[in-house]
Amino acid sequence: MNENKVSWGNVLKFAGAFIAYLIGAGFATGQEVLQYFASYGYQGLLVAAFVLLCFVYVGYEFIVTGYSERFANTNDIYRHYCGKYIGGFYDYFSIAFIFMSYIVMLGGAGATVNQYYHLSPVIGSIVMMILSVVTVVCGLGRIVEVIGSIGPLIVVIAIGVGLGGIVKNPAGISEGAALVSSGALEITKVGSNWLMSGTSYVGFCMLWLAAFLAAMGTKANSKEEAALGTTFGAIAFVGGAVVLMFGLLTCFKDLYASDIPSLIIAEKLWPPLASVFSAIILAGIYTTAVPLLWSVSARFAQEKTTKFYGLTAALAAVACFVALKLPFRQIVNVIYGINGYVGILLILFMLAKTFRLAKKMR
């Protein structure tokens, strides 16, 4: 392969897939940005800076390592960084977490159709389950193509809603930040301070990204192409989170207790916009649900086999059942929060590996 070959079409596709994978139920609904960023007021900017720095590093490491190593099982990336035993723990822990995250996606779909369309959550969760299963059985190549094209669109529209809220009520940002600082509201948030919030956020995202980016790296023409894709994706994603954070602060008192806070911003801007945005939220959930489900199924069965198809369907059915039994806001808080702290330890092993390799190259 030509180590210097860069196809800008592929760079954009990788960036789009990176973004789309992370913009799921939590981000698109605003619940994730609310709990990790907006709930800390202006300190949410510190969360964003920390997250961006970590995302650029881990995105580069995961996709370039996948390009170079060509793992037979992409979850072996954990053993690459952590060794046989700790890597084995992360392998199985990450799969369990990814499956739990898929439950979050189905719960988010149910909560969205319930809050805006006033339909039973059962409908939203089951339809999302069916769509994700159908896409997963088509294979990884198709997944990257589909979510890579949808991802940028979701970011643009989510940022647009956040910007709309800011333009309509710029003074609301400081009012929302002051409300957060006052302690007058009982806010559901992750962590006890901005650093713990950022640490947890990076941690749970890393557990999502590791195997997926390692697999995506095998589709790259060069290391440079792969690295540019994840770097641009990280910048766009965090930038979108900051804009949405400010948008949430503009009407914080009205949405801090909502399951789908971003829909409230859209409704305040222009009621018909909420109809469009509810569809965008569902698209965002879909782009994350698909690779999450694929990651679990591909860990235990070879793609395009009867076992893979059966396992995919069974896992989706179990996840849908669980999602319909738990409240969405609490699912996000507990699953993302706790697993994030375990996930962030992985970055220490990665840094150690990076330093050892750098030392050898001197």
N, C-alpha and C positions, 0 to 999 in steps of 0.2 A: 504493500500500500504506500501511497505517497503521503508522507507525514505532514507535508505542507499544503496539501490540497484542501481548499475551503469552498464549499458550495453554500452561498448565502441563503439559498432556498432551504437547505438542510439546517443551517444555523437557526433560521426563523422557526422551522418545524420543531427543532429540539427546544428552543426557548418557549414556544407555544405549548409543547407537551409538559415541560417543567411547570409552567404557570397553571395549566389546566389541571394537572395532577393535584396541585395544592389548593386550587379554588374549588372546594367541594361545598358540602352543606354548611360547614362552619363559616367559611368566608362569604359565600354568596348570600347567605341569610343575614350576615352582619353579626351573628352571635359570637363567632370566633374573634373578630376584630374588636367587638365590644368587651369581651372578657380579658383579652390579652393586651389590648392597646388603649382603647378609649376609657376603660375603667381606671386608668392611671393619669388621666388628664394630659397635661403637657408632657409629663414624663413618658407618655406613650411614644414620643419621638426618640427617647433613649432606648426603648424596647426595639423600635424599628432599626436604629443604627446597629445595635448588637445583632439583631436577626440578619440584617443584610451582610454584615461582615462574615458571619458564620455560614450563611447560604452560599456566598461566593466560594468560600473554601471547600465546603463539603460537596457542593455541586461539581466543582472541578475534580475533586478527588474521586468521587463515585463514578462519574462518566468516563474519565480518562483511565481509571483502573479497569473498568469494564472493557474499554477499547483495547487495552494492553494485554490483559490476562485472559480474556475470552473464557470466563468460567463456564464449566459444563452445567453447574447449578449456580445461578446468580446470587443465591444467598450465601455462597462461599465467600463473598466479599467480607462478611463478618470475620471469618477465620483468617482471611488475608490480613486484617488489621489487628485482631485480638488473640490469635492463636487458636489451637484446637478446642480447648475447653470453654473459655470465655466466649469465643466466637460461636461455639455450638449453642451456648445459652442464648446469645443474641439472635441466632438463627431462628430458634423456636419461639423466643419471646416476641420477636418482631412479627412473626407470622400470626401469633395470637393477637397482637395489637392491631395489625392490619385488618384482621377479621373483625375485631371490635370496631374499628374505624368504618368498615363497610356497614356495620349496623347503624352507626351515626348517620351515614349517607341516606339509608333507607328511612330512618327516623326523621331526617330533615325534609325528605320528599313528602312524607305524611303530614308533617307540621305545616309545610308551605301550602298544600292544597286545602288544609283545614282552616288556616288563618285567613287566606284570601278568598278561596272559592267556596268556603263553608261546606266542603265535602268531607266525608269520612277519611281519617288518616289512612285507613286500610287501602283505599283506592290509590293514593299517592305512593305508598310503600310498595304495593304489589306491581304497579305499572313500572316503577323504577327498577324493581327486581327483574322483571321480564326483559326490559331494555338492556340492562347490564349483562344478563346471561347471554342474550342473543349476540351482543357485541364481543364478549369474551370468547365465545366459541369460534369466532372468525379469526382469532390469532393476534399475536403481538404487533405484527406489521400493520394490520388494519387499525389496531388501537391507537398507535402513535399517529397514524395518518388522520384519524377522526378527531381525537382530542387535541392534536396539534393545531388543527384548523379552527376549532371552536374556542380554544383557550384565549387567544388574543381578543376575540370579539367580546367575550365575557368581561375581560379586564377593562376594555374601553367603556363598556356600558356601566359597569360597577363604578368606575372612576367618574363617569358622567353623572351618575346619581349623587355621588358624594360631592362633586363640584357644584351641582345644582343646589344642594342643601347649603353649601358654603356661600354661594353667590346670593341666595335668597335671604339668608340670615347670618351674615358674617359675625355680627356681635354675639351670636349664639355660641360661638366657639369658646370665648372667654367665660361666658355664663355657664356653659356646661362644665368647663374645667374647674370653675369655682365651686360648682355644685358637687363635683367629685371630691375636691379637697375638703369641703365642709364636713363630710361624713354624715350628712343628713339623710342620705339614701342607703338602703340596704342593697348593695350592688353585688351580684354574683361575678366573681372574678377569679383568675388563676394566679396563685402566688401571693406573697405578703408584701412584695415590692417589685419595682420595674425589672430588676435584674433576674429575680426568680421567675417572673413572668416570661421574659425573653428566653431564659434558659430552658424552661419547660416547652416553650413554643418551638424552639430549634430542635429540642430533643424528640418531640413526637413527629415532627416533619422529617427528621433524619431516618426514623424507622420506616416511614413511608417511602422515602426516596432511594434508599440504598440499593435494593435489588432491582428496582425499576430503572434507575439511571445506569446501573451496571449493564443491564440488558440493552438499554438504549444506546450505550456506547458502542456496541457491536454493529450498529447501523451507520456509524460515522465513517467518513473518508479519512479523517485525520484527528489527532489529538487536539489540534488548534480549533478545528471545526466544532468538536464536541464541547470544548471548554468555553468557546464563545457563546454557544447556545445556552448553556446553563447560567453563564454570567449575565447575559442579557435578560434571561428569564427571571433571575433573582432580583435584578434591579427593577424590572417592570412590576413584579409581584409585590415587593415591599413598597414601592412607590404608590401602587394602588391601595395598599393597606393603609398608608398614611392619609391619603385623600379621603378614603371611606371613614377613617377614624375621626377626622375633623368634621365630616358630614354628620356622623353620629352625635358628636358633641353639640352640634347646632340645635338639636331638639332632644337632648339627653333625658330630660325629665319625662318626656312622653314615651320614650322607647326603652329605657334601661331595664324594664321588667318584661319586655316582649320576647317571644320566641324568635320572631322574624323581624328584627329592628330595621333592616334596610328597606323593607316594604313600607314601613311607616314614613320614611323619608320620601320615597317615591310617591306615596299618596298625598303628602303635604305639597309636593312640587306640582303635581297635576294628576288627579285621580285616574285618568286613562293610562298614564304611564305605569301605574302599579300593575295593570294587566300584562303589559309587555315585560316588566321587570320580574314578575312572578314566573314567567316562562324562562327568563334568563337565569333565575335562581335554580330552577329545575335543570337547566342545561349545565350549570356549574356543578350541581350535585352529580349529574350523569358522568361528566368528564373525570371526576375523581372516583366514583363508585366502580367504574369499569376497570381501571388498572389495579385498584385494591382487590377486587374479586379475582382478577387474573393472577395477581401475585400469590394469593393463597392456593389457588388451584394448581398453578404451575409448579409450586413447591412440592406437591405430592403426586403429580401425574404429568406425563408427557403431553404436550399440546396435540390436538387433533387426534386423540384416541378416545375410545369409548369410555375409559376410566375418567379421562379429563372432563368429558361432557357430563357424565353422571355426577362427578364430584362437584362440579360447578353448580349444577342445578340444586343439589342437596345443600350445599353451603349457603346458597342464596335463600333457600326456603327457611332454613334455621335462622339466619340473620333477620329475615323479614318478621318472623314470629317474635323474636326478642325485641326488635325495634318498636313493635306495636304495643309492647307491654311497659315501656319506660318513657318518662317525659323527656323531650328533646333537650331542653336547656341543661338538665342534670346529666344527661348522657355526655354532652360536650364537656362539661366541667370535670366530671370524674374521670372519664376515659382519657381525654387529652391531657389533663393535668397530671395525674399520677404517672402515666406512661412516659410523659415528657421528661420527667426527672430521671427515669431509668435510661432513656434514650440519650440524654446529653452526656452520659459517661462515655459513650462511644467516641465522642470527639476527642477525648483525652488519649484514647488508644490511637486514633488517627494521627493526632499531632506527634505522638511518640514515634510512630512509623515514619512520618514525613521527616522528622529530624534525623532519624537513623539513616534513612536513604540519602539525605542531603550530606550527612557526615561522610558516608562512603564515597560520595562523588567528588569530594575535595581532593 
